[in-house]
Amino acid sequence: MVSLVPAPVAAELSIFTKSPLRFTAAWTSQTLSRRGQRKICFSTAPSCFPAPSGTLLGISLFSRLGIYEGCITRTSCLIRNMSSSTSYLPVNEQPVPVNGIEHVELLKAVEDSYGGIIVDMKEPIDSGMFIPLLRASMSKWRQQGKKGIWIKLPIELANLVEPAVREGFRYHHAEPDYLMLVRWLPNSPDTLPIYASHRVGIGALVTNDRGEVLVVKENSGGFKGTGVWKLPTGVINEGEDILTAAIRELKEETGIEAEFVEILAFRQSHRSFFQKSDLFFVCKLQPLSFDIKKQDSEIEAAQWMPIGDYVDQPYNKEHQLFKYIAQICKTSSEKNYAGFSAATAATASGKQTYLYFNQGDFSKL
């Protein structure tokens, strides 16, 4: 049944399209050109009318017509039969099929391995179109029994953070180029994993044939100004292996080239950097060069020190953790201590990784 656009809406439409005041239309749809330009289309009209960039008039018009489903770039959708009334519908009410014809557009998403949904937003969209898409999608996913819903927003779509939070989403983590939001749908305990629960650091034990250990004084951080000589240390980069990080940090701080030998010890502490837990691995490395070239930005001084002098520092004697580490380093240099060396191994998916274990004892089995 063909319905006539109500006069108040037609007047608004005439401003929007710069066309005559009234249009006869049985169905409406909204589409976007390949460049992402919004258009308003009527089945009985000869063409679609472009929506000026940045205008909210079209969204206002849609809501006055009771149209709540939107589209994203290169997606068009049949919305619903227009009513001759200008009354409002509840925002969370789903469109009612007319003559059995209805197509509701959902956010593009993929399922994860844990019964959840991942939405990777890439195309520009204003919040007025995003909210109804999100609500319709959430309703569908809830019916399907989905659990965790993840929305990845690139920094260019930061305008969608506030409307998503209003729909029950919360921050999960942020990276330089995106923000991840999440929501747990079921009425059951939230089992979504937290993000970045640990920071991982390394300490490099490097000794030479003269019974000396490579040590540094730091000009920043907690050891600045203490006079303590300590092992070169650093933090592992994202996607970096422990052994690679130890070699890199040693080179950066002292200029010494080395190869990885084994992990001598590790410790875990909590409520450390930004209240996250911290893992620290003491790694033994074999030097390939011996001339020190310290990193001026972080290192006050660097030298080869007799191992006995390093162990006997008052700081090491007064702090049990550092006393243990110093004794382990001394014992290792005397060949009386074996740690975990690295062996390459393939995971079930075929990915190559490192397994650290005592290969000396293992070979005796």
N, C-alpha and C positions, 0 to 999 in steps of 0.2 A: 504494500500500500504506500503510495507516494504521499509524503507529508511536506507541508510548506514550512519553511524556516520562520520561526516567530519574529515579529517585527523588531523587538529590541535586539535580538541576536542578529537579524539581517542588517540592521543599522551598523552594528559592530563589525559585521562581516564586510560591509561596504567600505568601511574605513580601512580594514585589513587588506582587502583585495583591490580597492579603488575601482570597484565594479558596481553595477546597479544594485539597488537596495535588497531585492528579493531573488532568491534562487529556489527552484523546486528540486528536491533531492530525496531519493529513496535510501541511499546508503552513503556513508562517508568513509573515507580512509585517509590515512596520513602516510606519506612516503618521504624518503630522502633521496636526493640526487647523489651521484657518485662523489660529489664534492662535499656531501654532508649538509646540503641546504634543505631545510624543512619546507614541505609543500602541503597545502590543503586540497583534497580532491573530492569532487562530487560526481557520482555516477552519471547524473543527468546533465552535468556541465561539460562544455566542450574541451576544457583543459584544467590543469591543476594551477593553483595560485601559490607563488613563492611566499614563504614567511620570512620577513626581513631578519637578518642576523641579529641575535640578542634580544628580540622582542618577546614579551611574555603574553602578548595579546592573543596569540593562537592558543596558548595553554588556557587562558581565561575562557576563550570561546569553547574549547573542548569541555571544560568542566561545567559550563553553563548548559551544554547539550547532554550532560551525563556521560561523556566519553572519558574513560579513565585509563585505557591501555595505550601505550605509545610504541614507537619503533626506534631502532637504532640504524646507523648508516647501512645502506644497501638492503634494508629490510622494510617491507611494506606489510601492513596488516589491515584486514577488514575489521572495523571496530564494532559498530552496532547500529541498528536501525535508529534513526533520529526520532526523538519524541517531539510532538507539537507543543510540549510543555517546557518551560524553562526552569523547572524545579530542580533542586540539587539532590544528588544521591550521596549516601554515606561514602566517604573516601575508600573505606575498606570493603565495600560491597562489590561482589563480582558481577560483570556484565551478564544480563539475562539474554539467553538465545532468543532470536526472533525467527519464526518459521523454521526453527531447527538449524539456523545458519549462524555460526559464530567462530571466530578464530582469535584466540588470545595469544599474544606474543610474549615469550618469556626471555629472561636474560640468557645469553649464551653461556653454557657451563659444561664442565666435564665432571664425572664422578671420580672420587679418589678410592683408595683401596680399603677404606674403613667405614664405608657407608655414608660418606659425606659428599659435599659438592664444592667445586672450586670454580669461582667466577673470575676470569681474568679480563678486566675492563681495559679496552684499548682505544675504542672510538669515542670522540667527544660526544657528550650528551648533557643536557641541562637537568638540574635536579627535579624540575617539574615533570619531566618525562621519565626520569629514573625511578622515582618513588613508586608510581603505579606498576612499573615493570617489576620492581623488587617485590612489591606486595603480592602480585599475581604469582611470581616465581616461588616465593616462600610458601604460599598456600599450596601450590602443586607439590613442592618438595616435602611439605609436612604430610600430605596425603600419601606420598610414596614412602614414608617412614625414614627419610633422610635424617642424618644426625648433625654433624658439624658443617656449617656453611662458611666458606672462606671467600672473601672478596679482596682481590688484589687491585689496588688503585695506583696507577702511575702518578707521579707528582703533578702532571698536567690536569688530573681529574680530582684534585684536592677539594674541589667544590662539592663533591659527593660524600665527603666524610661526615659532615653534620647531619644530612638527612638519613644516612645509614645508621648513625648512632641513635637517632631518634626512633629508628625501627628496631632497636634492641641490640645492635652490633657493638662490639667493643674493640679496642686496640689489641692487636696481638704482637706485632713487631713492625719496625720501620727500617728501611735501608735507604741509601742515598737517593735512589730513583723511584721508590715505591713505598706504599703503606699497606699493611695487611690487616684487614678487619675480620672478625669472626663472630659467629653466634651459634649457640648450642640449641637445637630445636626441641628435642624430646623432653618430657617431664621426668627426667632421670638425672642422676649426678653427672655433671660435666666432666668428661674424660679427655678433653682436648689437651695435647701436650703444651707446656709452656715453651717459650722461645729462648734460646741461648742461655741455658742453665749454667754453663761453665765457661770460664776463660782458661786457655791453655798456654802455659809458659815453659821455657826451657832454661837450663843452666849448662854451660859448656865447660867440662873438665879437660884441659889440654896440658900434657906434660912432655918434657923433653928428655933426652938421654942423660942430662946432668942432674936429674932429680929435682927439677924445678917445675912449678905450675904457673900457668898464665893467669894473672889476676888484674883487676881493674879497680879504680876509684871512680865513683860516679859523681857528676856535677849537677845531678837533679834527682828528684825522688827522695825516698826515705833514708837513703844512705849518704845524701849530700852533707858534707861537712863533718862526717863522723870519723874520717880517717881509716875506715875499714877497707881492707883489700878483699875483694870478693870475686867469685867466678863471673865471667861475662854471662849476662842473662838477656832474655827478650821474650816477646809474645809471638805465638804462631799466627800467621795470617790465615784468613779463610781459605780452605781448600789446600792448605800446605801440610805436608807430612812432618812428623816430629823430627826425623833425621835431617830433612832438608832445612827446616827452620834452625836447627842447631848450627849447621854449617853456615847458613846465611848470617845469623846474628853474630857469630864469631868473626866472620869476615868484615861485617859492617863496623863493629866496635873496635877491633884490634888490627884489621888488615891481614890476619893470619889465614892462610888457606889450610883446610883440613878435610879429612874424610871421617865418616861416622864409624864408630866401633860398636858401642852398645849403650843401653840404658842402665844406669847403675842403681837408681832409686827414683821414687816419685812420691809426692805427698798431695793430699787434698785438703783444702781449707774452705770455709764457708763465710758468707756475708763479707765478701772481699770487694772486688771492683764493681761499683754500682750494685752492691748487695748480692752479686752473683757468686757462685762457688768458683774455686780456682784449682786447677790441676797444674803441678809443676814437675817436670821431668829433668833429672840430672843425667846428662849425656856425656859419655866419654868419646873424645875425638882424637885422632892421630894427626899431628901437625905435618903439613907438606911444605910449609915455609916457616921462617922464624923471626923475620924482621918486623917489628911492631910498627904499625901506622894507625894511631888511635883516632877515633871519631871525635873531633873537637866539640861537636854539639852536645854530646851526651857523656863523654868520658873525660874526667879530669887528668887521669894518669893511667898508664898500663905498663906492666913489667913481668919479667920471669922471676919468680920468687921461690926460694927453697921450700919444698913441701912442708918441712917441719915448722918453718916460720909461719906459714899460712895456717897450719893447724893450731899453733900455739897463740894465735891472736886472742886477746882478752875477750873480744866480742864472741868468738866461737866457743870459748870456755864458759861464758856466762849464759848462753842461750842454747838450750838442749837440742833444738832442731838443727841449728847450724853446727853444733858439735858432732852430731851424728853424720851430717853430710861431709864435714871435714875428715872425719875418721874413715868414712867409706872411700873418699877420694884417696887418702893415704894408703889404705889397704889395697885398693885397686892398682895404684902405681907400683906396689910391691908384688904384683901378680898373685895376690892371695885372695882375690875376690872376682867373681865372674857375674856379669849382669845379663841383660836380655839383648841379644843382637837381633837384627832385622832379617826376615826372610820374606820374599815375595810370595804371595798366595792369591789364588783366584776365588772370588766369592761365588755363591750359587748362581748369580746372574752373569758371571764371567768377568766381572770387574776386578782389575788388579789392585791389590792392597798390600800392606805390610803387616806381618805378624811378628811380634817381639817375644822371644823366649830364650831360655838358656840352652843354646844349641850344643854346648860342650857336654852337659849332663844328658841331654836328649840323645846325643850320638852314642852314649854308653848303654842305652836301653836295648 
